[in-house]
Amino acid sequence: MTDFSLKLSDDQIGIQSWVHGFAEDVVRPAAEEWDEKEEFPYPIVRQAAEIGLYGWEFMAEAMSNDPTGLTMPVAIEELFWGDAGIGMAIMGSGLAAAGILASGSRDQVIEWVPQCYGDPQNLQLGAFCASEPDAGSDVGGYRLSAKYNEATDEWVLNGTKAWITNGGIADIHVVIAVVDPELGSKGHASFIVPPNTPGLSQGQKYKKHGIRASHTAEVVLEDVTVPGRCLLGGKEKLDERLARVREGKRGNAQAAMQTFEATRPAVAAQAIGVARAAYEYSLEYAKERHAFGRPIIQNQGIAFMLADMATEIDAARMLAWRAAWLGKNGQFENAEGSMAKLKAGRVSTWVTERAIQILGGYGYTREYPVERWHRDAKIHDIFEGTEQIQQLVVSRAISGIRIE
Ligand SMILES: Cc1cc2nc3c(=O)[nH]c(=O)nc-3n(C[C@H](O)[C@H](O)[C@H](O)COP(=O)(O)OP(=O)(O)OC[C@H]3O[C@@H](n4cnc5c(N)ncnc54)[C@H](O)[C@@H]3O)c2cc1C
């Protein structure tokens, strides 16, 4: 086990400043345009691919050569400091890759993860499809079904997924499906739907409050037929797991939950990046803006707000780094991943709201970026487990009681 340290390695500092440079030079200047357009920013993602930031090699390198777990949150904070919508467009495929890593065999990882990214000449995207129109938090309520045809060794998927990042525009869709409805959330399995599979289509594209450069849509599956090798983990393992559950023995955590648990410290880092952008901007503004003959920061009412913002951001980062380190070293005890995500989402929403307050009327206009950061921050209280779901996970972990 690696010791926990706040001191980043030289490699990590190098990655931090490399991503910061891209965020400052490319992402931040493009943020307003893509937020207004509300379209997937292909040219920016292509640039990210050209420098090696969008790609499975970066993910693999950052994760495998990092015993501390801190490299990804450090990189993600910088990227989202640039812009959260574009940041999600660059990081969204990572959720699909994480889904494959969580449940797939070695061969499946090697075959499908690179296809979630493609290369700069042939950009590809991945989508992780768990939520449904009638079941987001309530994963036991998923209905999209997968039925096995033994004669052809094929699975047939039917149903609708909702709120899917890169949904319908992705090349690889990782789909959580119900294989045994009687087992609730333990009767799920994950499937790869390969590029151009007939029957998969995009439903409505959502018009969103924030992260508008990130594409979010429904995904409709009508008799989508995939070969047996697209079942992540394989049929034998699935049958063994379902048999254990039916016998009343403890099954593995549900497929979707495994993915979310692994990604929560990274989502916390996204929120922290947005908060830091708003905090830094409002700090500079408070030094420049004069009212009653002096810079507004000379009023304790403003200075103390900034002091609280700085403190809360650092507190959220400490929780995110702790969770990332615990996750990497297999040491989660009290749902620390959920704690980090809960805290960081709230801090981001609060800090960005305070930033608008510090800018006054200007902060409320689209001439200044703080209103966009406030819109972007809010998603971190919602996706990958809402605020209340994180509270549920933490309260169950600390009490050992099944809180409902
Ligand atoms: C921009 C965006 C991108 C997304 N990307 C993806 C993606 O790529 N893949 C994917 O699978 N999903 C994605 N989601 C879906 C997201 O994870 C869900 O929206 C989220 O899990 C909440 O589900 P819901 O919207 O159905 O809300 P609900 O589950 O209906 O919750 C509504 C409210 O009730 C509360 N609530 C629910 N149950 C409880 C309870 N037991 N106790 C207390 N309060 C409760 C919730 O906290 C919330 O406040 C995305 C969503 C958005 C908005």
Ligand as a Chemical Component Dictionary entry (heavy atoms), coordinates in Angstrom:
data_LIG
# 
_chem_comp.id                   LIG 
_chem_comp.type                 NON-POLYMER 
_chem_comp.pdbx_formal_charge   0 
_chem_comp.three_letter_code    LIG 
# 
loop_
_chem_comp_atom.comp_id 
_chem_comp_atom.atom_id 
_chem_comp_atom.alt_atom_id 
_chem_comp_atom.type_symbol 
_chem_comp_atom.charge 
_chem_comp_atom.model_Cartn_x 
_chem_comp_atom.model_Cartn_y 
_chem_comp_atom.model_Cartn_z 
_chem_comp_atom.pdbx_ordinal 
LIG C1  C1  C 0 -26.572 15.992 -17.704 1  
LIG C2  C2  C 0 -26.805 14.586 -17.232 2  
LIG C3  C3  C 0 -25.969 13.570 -17.658 3  
LIG C4  C4  C 0 -26.193 12.251 -17.252 4  
LIG N1  N1  N 0 -25.410 11.246 -17.739 5  
LIG C5  C5  C 0 -25.743 9.957  -17.478 6  
LIG C6  C6  C 0 -25.046 8.882  -18.114 7  
LIG O1  O1  O 0 -24.122 9.090  -18.894 8  
LIG N2  N2  N 0 -25.453 7.616  -17.851 9  
LIG C7  C7  C 0 -26.476 7.343  -17.010 10 
LIG O2  O2  O 0 -26.797 6.161  -16.820 11 
LIG N3  N3  N 0 -27.168 8.318  -16.371 12 
LIG C8  C8  C 0 -26.824 9.626  -16.608 13 
LIG N4  N4  N 0 -27.530 10.650 -16.001 14 
LIG C9  C9  C 0 -28.659 10.316 -15.119 15 
LIG C10 C10 C 0 -28.423 10.655 -13.658 16 
LIG O3  O3  O 0 -27.508 9.779  -13.103 17 
LIG C11 C11 C 0 -29.810 10.656 -12.972 18 
LIG O4  O4  O 0 -30.489 11.799 -13.410 19 
LIG C12 C12 C 0 -29.693 10.618 -11.461 20 
LIG O5  O5  O 0 -29.196 9.392  -11.036 21 
LIG C13 C13 C 0 -31.030 10.882 -10.779 22 
LIG O6  O6  O 0 -32.035 10.082 -11.313 23 
LIG P1  P1  P 0 -33.440 10.742 -11.726 24 
LIG O7  O7  O 0 -33.115 11.906 -12.595 25 
LIG O8  O8  O 0 -34.298 9.665  -12.274 26 
LIG O9  O9  O 0 -34.045 11.299 -10.386 27 
LIG P2  P2  P 0 -34.881 10.474 -9.301  28 
LIG O10 O10 O 0 -34.193 9.207  -8.972  29 
LIG O11 O11 O 0 -36.302 10.394 -9.754  30 
LIG O12 O12 O 0 -34.789 11.452 -8.057  31 
LIG C14 C14 C 0 -35.614 12.605 -7.923  32 
LIG C15 C15 C 0 -35.345 13.209 -6.549  33 
LIG O13 O13 O 0 -35.720 12.281 -5.525  34 
LIG C16 C16 C 0 -34.597 12.043 -4.677  35 
LIG N5  N5  N 0 -34.629 10.643 -4.227  36 
LIG C17 C17 C 0 -34.792 9.518  -4.996  37 
LIG N6  N6  N 0 -34.735 8.426  -4.223  38 
LIG C18 C18 C 0 -34.523 8.839  -2.954  39 
LIG C19 C19 C 0 -34.366 8.181  -1.696  40 
LIG N7  N7  N 0 -34.387 6.856  -1.587  41 
LIG N8  N8  N 0 -34.156 8.943  -0.599  42 
LIG C20 C20 C 0 -34.118 10.303 -0.685  43 
LIG N9  N9  N 0 -34.264 10.978 -1.839  44 
LIG C21 C21 C 0 -34.461 10.260 -2.952  45 
LIG C22 C22 C 0 -33.374 12.339 -5.517  46 
LIG O14 O14 O 0 -32.248 12.658 -4.717  47 
LIG C23 C23 C 0 -33.857 13.539 -6.314  48 
LIG O15 O15 O 0 -33.733 14.705 -5.555  49 
LIG C24 C24 C 0 -27.279 11.968 -16.373 50 
LIG C25 C25 C 0 -28.109 13.009 -15.926 51 
LIG C26 C26 C 0 -27.908 14.287 -16.355 52 
LIG C27 C27 C 0 -28.860 15.368 -15.898 53 
# 
loop_
_chem_comp_bond.comp_id 
_chem_comp_bond.atom_id_1 
_chem_comp_bond.atom_id_2 
_chem_comp_bond.value_order 
_chem_comp_bond.pdbx_ordinal 
LIG C1  C2  SING 1  
LIG C2  C3  SING 2  
LIG C2  C26 DOUB 3  
LIG C3  C4  DOUB 4  
LIG C4  N1  SING 5  
LIG C4  C24 SING 6  
LIG N1  C5  DOUB 7  
LIG C5  C6  SING 8  
LIG C5  C8  SING 9  
LIG C6  O1  DOUB 10 
LIG C6  N2  SING 11 
LIG N2  C7  SING 12 
LIG C7  O2  DOUB 13 
LIG C7  N3  SING 14 
LIG N3  C8  DOUB 15 
LIG C8  N4  SING 16 
LIG N4  C9  SING 17 
LIG N4  C24 SING 18 
LIG C9  C10 SING 19 
LIG C10 O3  SING 20 
LIG C10 C11 SING 21 
LIG C11 O4  SING 22 
LIG C11 C12 SING 23 
LIG C12 O5  SING 24 
LIG C12 C13 SING 25 
LIG C13 O6  SING 26 
LIG O6  P1  SING 27 
LIG P1  O7  DOUB 28 
LIG P1  O8  SING 29 
LIG P1  O9  SING 30 
LIG O9  P2  SING 31 
LIG P2  O10 DOUB 32 
LIG P2  O11 SING 33 
LIG P2  O12 SING 34 
LIG O12 C14 SING 35 
LIG C14 C15 SING 36 
LIG C15 O13 SING 37 
LIG C15 C23 SING 38 
LIG O13 C16 SING 39 
LIG C16 N5  SING 40 
LIG C16 C22 SING 41 
LIG N5  C17 SING 42 
LIG N5  C21 SING 43 
LIG C17 N6  DOUB 44 
LIG N6  C18 SING 45 
LIG C18 C19 SING 46 
LIG C18 C21 DOUB 47 
LIG C19 N7  SING 48 
LIG C19 N8  DOUB 49 
LIG N8  C20 SING 50 
LIG C20 N9  DOUB 51 
LIG N9  C21 SING 52 
LIG C22 O14 SING 53 
LIG C22 C23 SING 54 
LIG C23 O15 SING 55 
LIG C24 C25 DOUB 56 
LIG C25 C26 SING 57 
LIG C26 C27 SING 58 
# 
